[in-house]
Amino acid sequence: MKLNTIDYLAPDSAERFVESLRETGFGVLSNHPIQKQLVEDIYQEWYAFFQSEEKHDFLFKAETHDGFFPASVSETAKGNTVKDIKEYYHVYP
């Protein structure tokens, strides 16, 4: 799988970003307007959340798939038979 870096300032950036998400499940942007410190702060806050027991107060709802998914219910990647070893949090607006 090859991930392309998409220049946020390019006129076709939106289309290329969506295409990357659809083809790979990931998107990599350069020249975006989000301050590096804000991104680092968000990572630190989510890291603290996943290290805490508070995460269990937000267990996912089966009907909406919103919330905290512990490793015990993690998904299996397409084309694989072994479950991912990860925790994650889904948010749907």
Secondary structure, 3 states (H helix, E strand, C coil): CCCCEEECCCCCHHHHHHHHHHHHCCCEEECCCCCHHHHHHHHHHHHHHHHCHHHHHHECCCCCCCEEECHHHCCECCCCCCECCCCEEECCC
